Amino acid sequence: KHQSSGQGLHENSGSGGIYSVERLLAAVLLTTSGPGALSQWLALAAAAYFLAGLLGFAWRIRWLLILGVRVARGMPGPRARRRALATFAARPATVPPQGQLPDVIIAATMRSGGTWASHIAHQIRMRGAAPEFFWQEDVVPWVDLHQDLFGLPAHQHPQPCLPRLFRTTATWCDLVEAGVVKGGTTPGPPPGPSDCKIIYVFRDLCDVCYSLFFYFPALFQVDSVLIHLEDFVYCARLLLVERALWSLVHFWRRRHDPAILFLFFDELFRDESSSPNSGALRRIAEFVGSGHINITEELLQVKITQFF
C-alpha cells in the first residue's frame, strides 16, 4: 500500500517530483503511518528530538523561571492587589480641610516614570522643602502593595501634608473594577471632595521591557547575564504589554478630563533636561496644587536642584 501510494505521488509530482518539500513531508507521513519497524523508529526519533528540544528550552530559561518564582514570592499577587484597591476605594470620604485638595494617584506601569512623577508631586506639595524620607513609600504609599507589605491600608498611612499622594501600577480597568474611579467614555465633571485625581505617565513599552530586564534580576538577586533578553521580553509581552496598551487607550480617551493629567515619560525627561519652568513640570504643579499652591519659577527650580 505504501509503495503504490508513493508511486502515484511520484507520477503526479511534475518536474519537482518527490524532492519538493510538500511531497517529501507527505511521503514521510505515509511511511510512518503503518505498523512497520521503520515507522516505529521514526516515531521514536521524533519523540527523542522533541524531548531533547524541550529539555534544551527548559535549560535555556531556567534562570528566567527562578526569577519568576522569586517575583511571585516577593510581590503580592493579583488577588492581594485587587483586595488592596477595593479597600482603598472604600476609604472614608475626605472632610475639610482635606476635602479642599482631592487625593492624587500617580498611575504608571513599572519603570515608566511613576517614581519620578511621585517625587515631583511630593516636592511640589512640600513647597520645595528638603526631602526628609529614606524611602519614597514613606511619603507616597503604593496603593496595591502597601497593605500586603506593611499590613496597613495605603489610605491610613500618615502623610506629611496635603494633598495626599498615592502611587499604583494598576491599569484603568483595575481602578474601575475596584471602584477607585468611575468608568465612562466621556470626560466627567471636576473631582469632588471625596473623589481622586490621577496623574498617568506612559513610557515606550520597548524601553520599559529593556529597563525591567535589568531591574527585576537585580532586585531579586539573579544575574541578568544568565537570562536571554528575547526570552524575558517574550514573557513581559504576555504579562505586561497588552494590559499596558489597553490602559493607554482608556487614559488617552480621557486625556481632556479635568481629573486626569496625561503625560508621556519623554515629556518629563525633556522638561528636566531643558526648561524646568514650563511644560510637564508646571502642569504637574498646577494639577497637584489645585489652585491652593503658589507655583513660582523659584519653586520649580528648587525642585529641580533637589531631585538631582
PECOR-V21829 format. One line per field, one symbol per residue. psi: psi as a letter, one per 40 degrees, with the letter a starting at -180 (. if undefined). A space follows every 50 residues. Layout:
psi->???
This chain:
psi->dddddddddddeeaddaeeidddddddddddeeieidddddddddddddd ddddddddddeddddddddddddeiiaddddddddddddeiiiiiieded hiihhhhiiifeeddddddddddddefeihhfidhddddgihdeddddde ehideehiidiiihhiiieiiddddddeedihiieiiaiiiadeiiihhh hhihdddddddddddddddffhhedehhdddddddddddddddddddddd dddfeeheehhhiiddddddddecgeeibddddddddddfeehhhidddd ddddddd.
